[in-house]
Amino acid sequence: MFCSRLVLAAALSGAGASPWAQDRDDNGVGAGQQDRPYQQAQDMRYGAGLYDYFQGNYFDALSTLQVAGHRSELHAHRDNAALIEGGIALAFGLHDRAEILFNEQLQQVDSADNERYRAVAWMKLAELNYLRREWDSSARQLQLSGAADTTDLGLNLALRNGELARAEALLDGRGPVVEALPPAKRILGHLNLAAALARGGRLAEATTHYRLAAALVDGIDEPAEQLLVLRDKAYTGAGYSLTLQEDFAAAMTEFRRVRLHTPWSDRALLGLGWAAIKGGDYNAANDALHFLIQRSPLSPEVQEALVALPYSYEQLARPRAALQSYRHAQQQYQRARDDIARLAQQLDTLALAPAAGAGEAQRYGWLLPAEVPGPVADKRRYLKRLLDSDRFQLRLSELRDLHQLQRVLERWQARLPLFQQLLRARGERRQSILADYRSAQFDQQVDLARERYRQLRAGLEKIERERDALALMQAGATEDDPAVELLALQQRAAQLYRQLQASGKVGERERQVLARAHGLLLWQAAQAWHDNLWRQQRALDSVGVALEQAAGNRRQLQQTAERAPQLSSLGARVQSALPRVRSQQRAVNRASAVLEADIRRDLRAELARVDQRLRQYSAHTRLAIARLQDAALQEGTTHEQAPGGREAAPASELAGGAP
């Protein structure tokens, strides 16, 4: 019911039956102009979706295929991808989307290469209309698919239309359905046909098909647990059919084949008890009914067993045991009615959806069964029929999802004012940045830096042209560089030499010392010429890059200024979103209130129905108690041996508890 892997695989069986790898290209021509199928996926996105599909990640597969289709990334496998997406959408309950995809496939140009895709599309549309209970449309589309006699859908439609003879022919051992369907679906087909025959009063034929279903399970090596449960159901159905035919011994045999730990064990034990009573085997009836009462809570089967067990005691002429059993049943019924009354009083204030934070971290939590409220879950034994119904579970899941949507809208309602504040702060920051970058001081600094860069570049080109190693060394040296200090000393010494030379106070020796120092510095500068030149060029290149970045920032600033209206538009959208969120929240609240009222009404109706049944059982037990006590008063004192080795009480004691 909730998109389990088994259900999804069954829903996609039509798409999976087609040759998945053999598809048309963009021109509708078979791959390589041949009928040879592809050995691997030709579209990357299709391959990713196919991988997720086979891994059981159907939601991821659906998302991948939809995104790929939106981006036009599917070419060779476009048709297959559409069928897979439609099958997954159908399994997820997205009926409208699935119908669109299948109809689009049917509108393709009719050709031999496209015929198999059209057949699958007709088949999936037939399944879709079957789910919508449109039987005539489903039957017509199934005929167009060409699979009317080879699928379980044709069998189900025959049963829906009351064509039991056709259903029997389809399930015949030589029929095409038997060859096409897996054992599990054939077993279900026999069970459904048997139920339809039993409803029509054809009990002998129903028994035959129940036994055929069980025999199919027995013929499977190591059957799965689901098939064993179906076999238990077949045994139970055969037992009740034989009971109605008054073949009580055969019915008891069928009931005894049902395993004790299975969903059908309670009904089988109850049927065994009644079959034994009807067949006169009261001891066997007592054993089965007593075991049922002891092992299970007060389920509908146990409620009936509580009155069947004392009836069996009466047939064994054990009035004392019957009276005790009736009184025990009366107490159980009264306790159950009290529980139901308390639950009915809590319904008005009972939270039907989980509280905030419960299960929100689950990725696909909306695909899981809804949680039944705690007080209702505690009384599941009384409400099992309602709680297990698809309608109730789907409505409870819908209510849970609506409450989750309420919390999402509440979070958005709290976030939107924060977004408005962020947008205002962003606008103010943008204005501040624009003001700083548009200021004359920034433009002047950029122009001065560009002019200085041109001067430095021209100076470096002059040094390189004149091979002035000393100037290059001085330009690239740092303040604490020893070479700079030596160069400064040499320059000051040269200046002093020129001053003293005019007055004739220096001689050849001083000139030689000064020339030697200048030569040493020039030699050092020449040795480091290439390294210094590379360093200066790299430094200038860095400055040039910085200037280009500044120019780029100015251009980006201009673009940002031009895009400023987008920020205003975003602010207007946030402003308009707040009333929309509030409106949606009111609509969700109204839908939740209507759904909650409907669910509470269903719960009250089911509680009233269960209480009515318990009231009838309780009235029957009171009448039986009164009848037994009246019989005891009329016959005088009885000395039946009581269970457990105690003697029965006198009639006066039996009569003392009469209502």
N, C-alpha and C positions, 0 to 999 in steps of 0.2 A: 504493500500500500504506500510505502514511503520511499519509493525509488531504490529499493535494494538492488544489488547486482543481479539477482535472479530475475526480478521484474524487468529491469532495463535490458538484460540480455534477451528476454522473451519479446520485449517491444521492438527490439532492433533485429529480430531474426530475419525479417524480410530483407533489410538492407545488407545484412551479413551474408545472405544466401547468394547475392549477386557476385560476379567476379570482381573483387575489389580493386585489383591492380589494372584491369583492362578498361581504359577510358578513352574518350575522344580528345583530340587536341582542339586548338582554337577554331579550326576550320571544320570541325565535325568529322574528320577523317580518322580512321582507326590508326593506332600507333604503328608507324612503319608501313602503312598501307596493308597491314596484315591482320589476321585474327590472333596473332601471338600476344599473350598478356605480358604486361610489364613485370620484370623481376624485382623491381624496387620502386619506391615512390618517386615520381618525377618532380613534385612540388615540395619544397622544404616544409612549408606550413601544413600541408596535407599529411606529410609524414609525421610531424609533431602531434597533430590531432589524432592520427591513427594510433600512435604510441600511447597517448593518454587514454584512448578508448579501450585498447586491449589491457591496459593496466587497471581499468575500472574507474579512472578519474573522468567520469562523464561530463562533469561540469567544466573541468579544464579543457576537455576536448571540444565541447560546445563553444567555449569562449575563443579558443584558438581558431576554429573554423569560421566563426563570425567575424573576427578581426581580419583574418586572411581574405574573406570575401569582401569586406569593406575596403581593403587596400588593393583589391584586384590582384592578389598574389596566387590565385588558383587558376591553372590553365589546363594541364593534362587531366587532372582529377576533379574538375569542377562539378560534374554530374554526381559522382559518387559522394563528394563532400556535401552536396545539397541533401542527398538522401540520408546520409549519416546524421547531419544536423537536424533534419526533420524527424528522424527516429528518436534522437535524444530529446528533442523538444516535446515530442508526443509522450515520452516516458515521464518527463518532468511535469506534465500537465499543461504545457504551453500549446494548447490546441489550435489557437488562431495562427500562431507562427508556423506550426507544423502544416496546417492546411495551406498556407500561402506557399510554402516551399514545395509541397507535393503538386499543387496546381501549376506552379511555374514549370515543374518538370514535365507535366502533361502537355504544356503548351509548346514544348520543343518540336522541331520539325520531325514528323514521323518518318523513321527510317529503320532499316534492319539493325543498325548499330545502336539505335536508341530504344529498341523494343524492350530490352530487358529492364531498362530504367523506368520505362512507362509501366511495366508490369508491377515493379516494386512500388511505384507511386500509387497505383490503383489499390494495391494490397494495403498500404499504410493508410490510405483514405478510408478504406473499408473498416480497418481497425478503429480509426478515429470516430467514424459515425456509429460504430458499435458501442464505443464508450459514451457517446451522446444519446444512446438508446434510439437512434434512428435506424430501425432494423431494415426497412425497405431500401434505403440508400446504401446501407452497408452490403446488403445482399447483391444489389446491382453492381456495385463497384468490385465486389469479390468475383463476380462472374467475369467482369472485364479484365481482371488480373490473370485469369486462367488458372487460379489455384483453388477453385471452389471445392474440389474433391480431394485435395491433398493437404489441407490445413485444418487445424482445430477450430478456426473461425467459422467455417462452413458447418461444422458439427454444432457449435454453439448457437448459430442462427437457426438451424433446424430444431434444436431444443426450444429456443425462444418462440418459434412459430408453431410449436406443437407437432412438428413433423417427426414423430418418433420412429416411424418406419424408415424414413430416410436416414435418421441418426443411426439406427441399427445397421443399415446397409453400409454406412460409412465406416462403422467400427467392426464390420465383419472381418474375419481373419484373412480374407482374400482381397479386401478393399484397398484402394490407394492410400487412404489415410493411415492405415496400419503401417504401410511401407515408408511413409514420409515422416510421420511424427515420432518423436523420441518416446521412450516408455512412460515417462512422467505424464506427458499430455494424454497418452492413450489411457492411462490409469484414471486420470481426471475425467476423461470422456466417459468411461464406463460408470464412474461414480455419479456424474451428472445425469446420465441416461437412466441409471437405476433410481435416482431420486424422482425423476419425472415419471417413470413408470409406477413408482409407489404412490405418488400423488394421484395418479389416475386409477388406482385400485388394482393394477396389474402386478400383484405382489409376487407371484411365482417368477415372472420375467425379471422383476426387480432383483429378486434374490440371485438369479443367474448372473446378472451383470455385476452385482456386488462381489460374488465369488470369482468372477473373471478378473476383476480389479485386484483382488487379493492374490490370485494366482500369478498375475503379471509381476507383482512385487516379489513373490517367492521365486520366480524364474530369474531374478537378477542376482548376480554374485556380489555379496557385500553391499546391499542397497543402502543409500544414504538415509539419514534420520528422517528427512521429509517424506521419503517414500514409505518408511515404516509407519509414520503417522497416518498416511493415506491408507495403508493396509489396516490399521486399527479402525479407521473410519469405515472401511468396507466391512470388516467383521461386525461392527456395531450395527450398521445398516442392515446387513443380512440377518442379524439376530432379531431386530425389531420386525422385519418383514416376515420371518418365520413365526414370530410370536402372534402376529395378526392372522397368520394362517393356521394358528393353533397347533403348530408342530413344535411343542415346547421343548422336547428333548434335543432336537436339532438346533433350536434357538439357543439353548443353554451351552451347547458345544461351541457355537459361533462366539457367544459372549466371553467364554472362558479363554478364547484365543487372543483376546485383547490384552496387551501388556498393562501392568498396574501403573507404571509411571509414564503416562501419556495423556494428552488433553482429552482423550475419549474414554478414559478409564471410569470416570464417575458415571457417565451415561451407560457404559457397559455393565457396571455393577448394579445400577438400578434396573436395567433391563433383565439382567440375570435373576435379580430378586423377584421381579414380577413374573418372569417366565417360570421360575421354580414354583411360585405360589399357584399360578394357573395350572401347572402340571402336577400339583399335589406334593411336590418335594419341599416341604416346609422347612426342614432342617437346613437344606442347601440355601433356601431363601433367607433364613435367619443369619446364616454365616455371611452371605454376601452383603445384606443390608446392614448388619452390625459392623462389618469391616468398613463399609462406605461411611457410616456415621462417625466412626472413630477416626478415620484418616483425613477427612476433609472438613473444612469449615461449613457454615450454614449456606451452602450453595443451593441453587434450585433443585438439583438432584437430591441433596441431603434433606431438603425440606419435604420432598415427597417420600423419601425413605423413612422419615420419622413417623409417618402414618402407615406406611406399608409394613414396617416391622411389627408393630402391635397387632395389625390385622393377621399377620402370619401366626403370631402367638395364639390369637383367638382360634384359628383353624386347628391348632394343635391342642385345643381345649386347655389352655394355660391362662386363665383369666387374671391371675395375680401378676404374671409377667406382662400380660397385655396392658393391665391397668398401670403398672409402673412405667411402661414405655409410653403410654398415652400421656401420663403426667409429665414425664421428661420432655416429650414433644411439646406439651403445653407451655412448659417453662422456656424452652428454646424459642418458641414462636413469640412469646411475650417479650423475651429479652430482645429478639430481633426487631419487634415492633417499637420497642423503646429506643433502640439505636436509630431506627429510621426516623422516629419523631424528633430526636435530638438533631439529627443531620438536617432534617427539613427546617428546623428553627435556625440553623446556622447558615442556610443558603443565602439569605439576604446580605450577610456581611462576609461571606466566604470569598477570598481572593482566588479567582479562577485562573489567572495567569501568573507565571513566576515573577518574583520580585526583581528589581533592577540589579543587574550584575550577574544574575544566574544564567550561566550558559552563553554569555555574550562573546566569550573568547573562542567559541567553537566556529570553525570556518564555515561549515555548511549546516549549522544547527537548525535552519528552517526546513531541512529535509528529514529531520528526525521526528519520531512521534512526540506529541506534546506531553508534558508532565501533567498528570492528574493531580489536582489539589490534595494535600495531605489528608484532611478529614474524609474526602470522598474515596481516596485510595485505601484508607483503613476499612471502609465499608464496601470494598470491591466485591465481596462475596454476594452482596445483595444486588449490586448494579452491574454485574458482569456482562449481561446482554447489551446494555447501553454503552458501557465503556469500551467494549470490543467492536462496536459498530463503526464502519468507515465514516458515516456521516458525523457522529459525535467526535471522533478523532480529528477529522478534517476541520470541523468548526472550532475545536479547541486549539488546533494548530494555527488557524487563522486568527483567533483571538490573541494567542501568544505573539504572533508576528505583528499584529496591530499595536500591542503594548510595546514591543520592541521599536516599532516605528514612532510611537509616541515619545519614547526616550530619545531617539535620534533627533526628532524635531525640537524637543526641549533643549538638547545640547546646542543645536543650531541657533535657537532663539537666544541662548546665552552668549553664543560666539559672535553673532552679527554685530552687536554694539562694540565688541572688541575689535572686529575688523574695521568698523568705522573709525575708531580711535587710531588704529594702525595706519589707515589711509590718510587721516589728517596729519599724523606725525610724519608720514612719508612725504606728504605734500609740503609741509613746513621745511623738512630737511632738503627737499629738492629746491625750494626757493632759496634756502641759504646757500646751497652749492652753486646755484645759478648766479646769485649775487656775488659770491667770491670770485668765480671764474670770469664773470663779465666786468669785474672792476678794472679801472685803468691801470692800477698798480700791477696787476698780474700781467696784463698785456705789455706794459712797459718793461717788466722784468724779462718777459720772453723775448722782446725785441733787443734788449741790451745783451741778453745771453747769446742771441743769434749773431749780433754784431761782434761780440768778443770772440765767438767761435770762428768767424771769418778772419779776424785779425790773427788768431793763433794759427789757423790753417795757413794763412799767407806767410807768417813768420817761419813756420816749419818748412814750407816750400823754399823760402829764401835760404835758410840754413842748409837744407839738403842740396840746393843748387850751388852754393858757395863752398860746400864741404867744410863748414865752420864747426869743427868738432868741439872747441871750447864753448861756444855759444850753446850747442846742443847739450853738452854736459851740464852747463849751468841751468838750462831750462828744465832739465829732467831731474836735477838733484834736489834732495830735501834739505831742510834747514840744518840738521845735525850731520850731514854728509861731510866727511873730512876733505873731500876734493873741493867742495865749495869754500871751505875755510882756507885751504891752500891757494885757491884761485883768487880769493879776496886779498890774501896777503901778497901775492905776486903782483896784483893790480896796484895795491897801495905802494909797494916797493918800486914799481915802474914809475908811478907818479912822483915819488920822492926823488928817484934817480934823475928824472927830467928837471926837477926844480934845482937839485944840487949841481947838475951838469952845467946849468947856465952860469953858476958862480964859480965853476972850475974846482969844486970840492970832491969830485969823484974821479976815479981813474979806470984803467983797463980791467983791473981785478974785479971791481964792483960790477962792471958791465958784463963780464964773463959769468959771474955768479947769477946775476939776474937772467941772462940768456939761458944758463943751464936750468934754472928753475922753470922758466917758461917752456923750455924744450921738454922737460919731464912731464909737466902738466899736459902739453900738447900730445905727447906720446901716449899718456894714460887715456886721454879723451879719444884719440884715434883707435886705441885698442877696444874701447867700449862704444865705438860709433854705431855699429849695427844694433847692438842691444838697446842703446838709448833711443835710436831712431824708431825701433819697433815699439818701445814703450810709449813714446810720444804719439805715434800714429794710433796705437790702441786707445790711448786716453782721449784723443780727439774723436775717434770713432764712437766711443762711449758717449761723449758729449753730443755727437750728432744723433745717436739713437735717442738720447734723452729729449733732444729738441723735436725729433719726429714724434715721440710719444706725447709731448706737450701739444703738438699740432693735432695729433689724433684725439687727445682728450678734448681739445677745443671743438673738433668736428663732432665727437660723441656728445659733447654738451649741446651742440646745436640740434643734433638728432633727438636728444632727450627733451629739449625744449619743445621741439615739434611734436613729440609724442605725449606731451603733457595732457592734452584732452583725454587720452585713454584713461589716465588716472581719475579724472573727473567722471568718465563714463562708468568705470568700475565702482566708484563711490555711489553713483546713482543706482547701479544695479544692486549693490548691497542695501541701499536704502529702500528700494522697492521690494527686495526679497523678504524683509521683515514682515510686512503685512501678508505676503503670500504664505510664509511659514505659519503665521498665526491662523490664517484661514484653513490651511491644510491640517493644522493641529485640531482645530474645531471639527473639521470633517472626520478625522480619524477618531476623535473622542465620541462623536455621534455614532459612527459605525461600531465602535467598541461597545458603547452602551446598548445598542440594538442587539449585537451579537451576544453580549453577556446576558441580557434579558432572555434571549431565545434559549441559551444553554441552561440557564436556571429553570426556565419553564420545562425543558426536556427532563432535567433532573427531578423536578417536582412530579412530573407525570410518571416517570419511571418509579420513583419512590411510592407514589400512590398506587401504581399497578402492583408493585411488590407487596405493599401493605394489604391491598385487597386480597392477593393470593394467600398471604399469611393469615388474614382474618378468616378466610374460608377454611384453611387447614385447622386453625384454632377452633372454629365452630365445630368442625368435624370431630376433633379430639374431645371437646367438651361433651358433645352428644354421645360419643363412644364411652367416655368415663361415666356419664349418667346412666347409659344403658347397662354397663357392667355392674355398677353399684346397685341398680334396680334389680338386676338378675340375682345378685348375691343376696339382697334382702329377701327376695321371694323364695330362694332355695334354702335359706338358713345358712348355717356355718359351713364353710368349705375348708378342707385341709390339704389343699394342693401343696406339694413340696416346692418352696420358693427357690429361686436361683441362688446358688452359693451355699446350699445346704440348710437354709432356714425354712421353717414351716410357714405356710401362709397364715396371714392374720384372719381372724373371724370376720364374718360378713358385716358385723357392726363396725369394725375398723375400716373395711372397704367403703362402707357407706359414709363414713365420717368426713371424707374429703369431697363429697359431692358439691358441685357449685349451686 
